[in-house]
Amino acid sequence: MTNLYRTALVALSFVLTSIAPAPAGLAGHWEGNMTSEDKTFVITFDLQVKGSAVTGTVEIPSLDRVAQITEGTVKGNTFAFKAIGRWTGTIAGDQLTLTRGMDYGKKQYMTAHRVTSPASK
């Protein structure tokens, strides 16, 4: 590999990383509201990501209910995990769009936003 070629690769890498900001990622604290049977609940997600695995907790503070995330995966901007139902979703910046699959095929939908300071803890 010539010095000119190496220099060009380094310069190209610098340009690409400076113009394409890295996504915020799935890890962090998220909160959103879900309406079910005419009641609205705050649901919080504390998510950790290691490689393609998602772990953490899902909490419904008003019901004093916390569940550990199992079978969590992330690929690109999509993710899935189990915790108080089967969740699937996408991440776009500081917003999660989620679908919760429940027994008998029932589905619930919600949007959650990144929170820098957990309010429910």
Backbone bond lengths (Angstrom), bond angles and torsions (degrees), N, CA, C in turn:
res aa  C-N    CA-C-N  psi(-1)  N-CA   C-N-CA  omega(-1)  CA-C   N-CA-C  phi
1 M - - - 1.446 - - 1.533 107.56 -
2 T 1.289 116.49 126.97 1.454 120.38 -177.81 1.528 110.27 -79.52
3 N 1.327 114.58 159.36 1.469 119.33 178.40 1.521 111.62 -62.39
4 L 1.337 117.55 -37.24 1.461 120.96 179.26 1.533 110.40 -63.33
5 Y 1.331 116.69 -43.64 1.462 121.81 178.60 1.531 110.50 -62.55
6 R 1.337 117.09 -45.91 1.454 122.01 178.42 1.530 111.57 -60.56
7 T 1.322 115.96 -43.99 1.463 121.19 179.16 1.529 110.80 -62.43
8 A 1.325 116.66 -40.62 1.463 121.00 179.42 1.527 110.59 -64.91
9 L 1.328 118.18 -40.96 1.469 121.44 178.47 1.522 111.47 -64.42
10 V 1.315 116.95 -42.86 1.463 120.52 178.95 1.527 110.01 -63.50
11 A 1.322 117.03 -43.88 1.468 120.96 179.64 1.525 110.71 -63.42
12 L 1.330 117.45 -43.12 1.463 121.18 179.13 1.529 110.46 -63.43
13 S 1.317 118.17 -42.53 1.471 121.67 178.03 1.519 111.02 -60.52
14 F 1.330 116.50 -42.38 1.463 120.49 179.56 1.531 110.63 -63.00
15 V 1.321 117.16 -44.92 1.464 121.22 -179.64 1.517 110.81 -63.06
16 L 1.331 117.80 -46.29 1.458 120.97 -178.18 1.519 112.24 -64.51
17 T 1.309 118.26 -40.25 1.465 119.43 -179.43 1.512 111.91 -74.19
18 S 1.316 118.41 -25.67 1.458 119.35 -179.56 1.521 112.35 -82.70
19 I 1.353 119.17 -22.36 1.460 119.92 -179.65 1.524 113.03 -100.45
20 A 1.311 117.90 -13.86 1.468 121.35 -179.12 1.520 109.34 -117.41
21 P 1.352 117.75 92.62 1.458 118.93 -178.85 1.522 111.37 -64.02
22 A 1.311 115.94 144.56 1.466 121.07 179.37 1.525 109.65 -69.85
23 P 1.337 118.11 142.70 1.457 119.71 177.25 1.521 110.38 -65.11
24 A 1.324 116.05 152.48 1.461 121.04 -177.69 1.521 111.29 -62.85
25 G 1.323 117.95 -30.62 1.450 121.56 178.79 1.517 113.27 90.04
26 L 1.287 115.17 166.76 1.459 122.93 -175.26 1.522 112.74 -82.07
27 A 1.316 117.85 -27.61 1.462 120.82 -177.00 1.520 110.53 -63.34
28 G 1.327 115.45 139.24 1.452 120.53 176.61 1.520 112.25 138.74
29 H 1.326 114.81 -168.00 1.466 121.66 -178.33 1.524 108.72 -106.27
30 W 1.320 115.80 130.89 1.465 122.88 -176.41 1.521 108.90 -129.73
31 E 1.343 116.89 146.02 1.462 120.76 176.64 1.520 109.63 -139.32
32 G 1.333 114.72 145.68 1.454 120.14 176.97 1.516 109.97 -159.34
33 N 1.322 115.80 169.61 1.461 122.18 178.63 1.517 109.92 -108.64
34 M 1.329 115.22 139.68 1.455 121.05 174.75 1.521 108.48 -128.18
35 T 1.325 115.66 132.59 1.454 120.49 178.28 1.523 109.13 -101.87
36 S 1.327 115.46 130.71 1.457 121.96 179.49 1.515 108.05 -144.70
37 E 1.312 116.26 127.22 1.466 122.03 178.70 1.531 110.82 51.43
38 D 1.318 116.42 48.72 1.468 124.42 177.56 1.522 114.20 63.30
39 K 1.317 118.23 17.43 1.463 122.26 174.97 1.525 107.79 -121.14
40 T 1.329 115.58 142.53 1.461 120.24 177.85 1.516 108.94 -108.78
41 F 1.329 115.66 131.68 1.457 122.96 -179.03 1.516 109.79 -120.64
42 V 1.327 116.62 140.62 1.457 121.05 169.47 1.521 106.50 -83.55
43 I 1.317 116.37 131.23 1.458 121.52 176.06 1.518 107.28 -121.32
44 T 1.326 115.84 132.30 1.461 120.45 179.21 1.520 109.82 -115.24
45 F 1.297 114.68 147.47 1.459 122.72 179.36 1.521 107.76 -127.06
46 D 1.316 117.41 122.91 1.460 122.09 170.88 1.523 105.69 -109.74
47 L 1.315 115.99 107.24 1.461 121.47 -171.06 1.521 111.94 -112.54
48 Q 1.319 114.72 137.03 1.455 122.38 171.81 1.522 107.17 -121.24
49 V 1.325 115.68 144.95 1.458 120.99 179.85 1.517 108.64 -128.96
50 K 1.320 115.24 131.36 1.460 121.29 174.21 1.522 106.34 -134.75
51 G 1.346 115.34 107.62 1.456 119.70 -174.85 1.513 109.32 66.26
52 S 1.321 116.81 -121.49 1.472 120.40 178.92 1.531 111.99 -103.88
53 A 1.343 117.56 11.90 1.470 121.99 -179.30 1.521 111.09 -101.20
54 V 1.330 115.83 137.98 1.463 122.66 176.61 1.524 107.84 -114.23
55 T 1.332 116.63 131.02 1.462 122.50 175.00 1.526 107.60 -132.88
56 G 1.311 116.11 178.17 1.457 120.91 177.45 1.511 110.98 132.41
57 T 1.349 115.65 -150.06 1.457 120.56 -177.82 1.526 111.24 -138.31
58 V 1.329 114.20 157.01 1.463 123.33 170.18 1.517 105.10 -121.18
59 E 1.339 116.00 132.17 1.466 120.03 -176.74 1.523 110.70 -131.16
60 I 1.327 114.56 139.85 1.464 122.23 169.82 1.532 104.68 -115.67
61 P 1.351 117.14 91.18 1.467 120.41 -172.66 1.526 114.54 -56.99
62 S 1.330 118.46 -39.48 1.461 120.51 -176.97 1.524 112.50 -66.84
63 L 1.317 117.22 -22.00 1.468 121.31 177.15 1.521 111.82 -101.77
64 D 1.340 116.04 3.62 1.467 122.06 -178.57 1.538 110.63 52.67
65 R 1.326 114.70 45.64 1.465 120.67 -175.83 1.528 110.36 -122.73
66 V 1.330 116.05 126.86 1.460 122.97 178.08 1.524 108.04 -131.14
67 A 1.333 116.34 134.95 1.467 120.44 178.74 1.517 109.56 -130.77
68 Q 1.319 115.47 140.44 1.460 121.54 175.00 1.526 109.71 -76.03
69 I 1.298 115.84 141.26 1.463 121.38 177.10 1.519 108.96 -79.22
70 T 1.339 115.84 133.26 1.458 121.98 174.62 1.530 108.29 -127.13
71 E 1.301 115.29 162.46 1.468 122.57 176.44 1.536 112.57 51.47
72 G 1.333 116.43 36.78 1.456 120.68 -177.87 1.515 113.24 -84.02
73 T 1.316 116.11 133.74 1.468 121.75 177.49 1.526 109.61 -137.15
74 V 1.319 115.37 152.58 1.455 121.42 174.03 1.523 107.43 -138.96
75 K 1.321 114.86 137.88 1.459 121.23 177.21 1.521 107.14 -144.58
76 G 1.322 115.54 112.72 1.459 119.23 -176.85 1.509 109.63 63.99
77 N 1.332 116.97 -124.17 1.458 120.01 -179.72 1.533 112.85 -102.34
78 T 1.340 117.78 12.43 1.461 121.02 177.91 1.529 110.23 -113.16
79 F 1.326 115.23 151.58 1.462 120.23 -179.22 1.522 109.60 -149.32
80 A 1.321 115.77 165.40 1.468 122.35 177.28 1.520 108.20 -156.01
81 F 1.340 115.91 149.05 1.466 120.62 174.83 1.522 109.52 -166.21
82 K 1.345 115.39 166.89 1.464 122.40 175.13 1.520 108.92 -109.82
83 A 1.328 116.10 135.08 1.467 124.43 173.40 1.523 106.46 176.44
84 I 1.302 117.76 109.14 1.470 122.35 -175.08 1.531 108.37 54.23
85 G 1.309 116.09 51.12 1.462 122.59 -176.10 1.516 110.63 113.29
86 R 1.312 115.39 178.40 1.466 122.09 178.97 1.529 107.80 -106.10
87 W 1.316 116.96 116.90 1.456 123.01 -176.29 1.528 110.73 -103.42
88 T 1.320 115.65 138.51 1.461 122.05 169.80 1.518 106.45 -132.74
89 G 1.318 115.90 154.81 1.451 116.62 -179.91 1.506 113.90 -176.01
90 T 1.319 113.31 -179.59 1.460 121.56 176.74 1.522 108.10 -132.31
91 I 1.318 114.55 153.92 1.456 121.35 176.47 1.519 108.27 -115.31
92 A 1.321 115.40 136.21 1.463 122.28 174.38 1.519 106.51 -139.29
93 G 1.315 116.65 101.45 1.468 120.72 -177.77 1.508 110.59 64.81
94 D 1.335 116.04 -122.80 1.463 121.47 -179.46 1.522 112.55 -101.62
95 Q 1.342 116.13 32.44 1.459 120.55 179.78 1.523 110.53 -135.92
96 L 1.328 115.49 134.76 1.462 122.39 172.77 1.518 108.23 -108.00
97 T 1.322 117.00 135.53 1.457 122.57 171.03 1.516 105.53 -109.11
98 L 1.343 116.82 118.46 1.459 121.85 -170.28 1.514 112.68 -122.22
99 T 1.338 114.49 147.78 1.462 122.76 170.57 1.522 106.37 -125.17
100 R 1.313 115.77 130.27 1.463 121.69 178.28 1.518 108.27 -109.27
101 G 1.320 116.19 115.44 1.454 121.69 175.73 1.508 109.81 -89.82
102 M 1.339 115.56 132.31 1.457 120.47 -178.40 1.524 109.84 -123.83
103 D 1.321 115.19 -175.79 1.464 120.46 179.55 1.521 110.94 -57.90
104 Y 1.305 115.06 151.66 1.462 123.68 175.87 1.531 113.05 61.76
105 G 1.327 116.70 24.38 1.460 121.02 175.65 1.509 116.23 78.24
106 K 1.325 117.75 2.85 1.468 121.26 179.17 1.531 109.34 -65.67
107 K 1.346 116.32 139.46 1.458 121.18 178.47 1.518 110.17 -126.60
108 Q 1.322 114.76 145.08 1.458 122.23 174.91 1.525 107.64 -126.37
109 Y 1.331 116.13 150.29 1.456 121.30 -175.73 1.523 109.73 -126.77
110 M 1.320 115.40 145.08 1.454 119.52 177.28 1.519 110.87 -158.24
111 T 1.322 114.30 165.37 1.458 122.33 173.50 1.523 106.85 -121.91
112 A 1.311 116.51 137.17 1.465 121.41 177.26 1.518 108.62 -123.70
113 H 1.317 115.10 151.64 1.467 121.08 -179.88 1.515 110.43 -122.01
114 R 1.320 115.08 148.69 1.457 120.95 178.56 1.533 108.66 -66.07
115 V 1.342 115.23 136.18 1.455 122.23 177.70 1.524 107.24 -123.19
116 T 1.321 116.60 129.67 1.461 119.21 -177.41 1.526 111.91 -81.03
117 S 1.321 118.05 -25.22 1.455 121.93 179.93 1.526 108.65 -129.69
118 P 1.342 118.14 107.22 1.473 119.86 -178.05 1.515 112.29 -57.23
119 A 1.340 115.80 125.04 1.459 121.29 -179.29 1.517 111.84 -81.97
120 S 1.329 116.48 -26.15 1.462 119.58 -172.87 1.522 113.00 -90.69
121 K 1.286 118.06 -1.74 1.470 119.95 -177.57 1.506 111.87 -97.84
